[in-house]
Amino acid sequence: MNEVGLIVLQTLVHLDGKTALETMVADPESGEETKSICPLIENPDPQKMGAIITYYRRYALQSLLFLQAEDSDANDTKPN
């Protein structure tokens, strides 16, 4: 992202009283930006909530930037 001069911010926000992930990709030169807000699945276990946040951050970036990535988590569960 640094090479092309874009800024990415991913923050936790509240949406209708629930935790959500806001992802913003901005071009500081032009002032253009695009945002995505996605409600998160709630989980009282902090470790599982951290995994949920990480998962949503990865997929939000892939979606906004039209990136294809191999889902190694799913592939690791399949037998060889």
N, C-alpha and C positions, 0 to 999 in steps of 0.2 A: 504494500500500500504506500510505503514511503517513496518508492521509485516513481509512482505515478502521481504523487502529491495528494493523496486522499487521506482523510481522517476518519477513523472508525471509533464510535463510542457505543458501548453496550452497558446500559444501566438498568437497575431494578427500579420499577415504578409501581404505583398503585393504580389499578384500573377497576372501577366498580367495587372497591374494597378488597380486591385480591391482588396478589403479587403478579407482576407481569415483567417481561423483558422488552426493553425498548432498544432497538438497534438503529443507529444513524450512521450513514455514510455521507460525508460532506467533502466538497471541493472548495477549499478556502479561497482559491483564486477567482472562481466564478460566483461563489456564494450559493451554488446549487447544493441541495441535499435531498436525500430520500430517507424515510423512516419506516420502521416496522414495529408494531407493538403486538406482542403475543402473550396471552395469559399463561401462567405456569401451573402445572399440577402441584397442588399443595401436599407437603409431606412433613410430619412433625420431626422426623429423624434428620438432624443437621447434615450428616454425611450423605444421605440419599438426596436431600434437597440440593446439596452442592453438585452432585452428579446430574441432577435434573437441569440446573442452571447451565452447567458446562455443555450438556447435550443441546439445549435450546440455543445457546450462543453459537455453537458450531453450525447448526442447521439454518439459523437466521442468516448468517454470513453467506453460506452456500446459496441460499435462496435469493438474497439481494444481489449477489454478484454473479449469478448464473453459473456457479461452479459445480462440477461433477466430482464426487469423491467416493472412494470405496468405503463401504460401511464395514470396517474391520470387526466391530463388535458383533454384528450379525454373522459375518463369515466365520468367526472363531467358534461359534456354537454349532456349526454344521459339521457332521462327521466327514472325514476324508474319504 
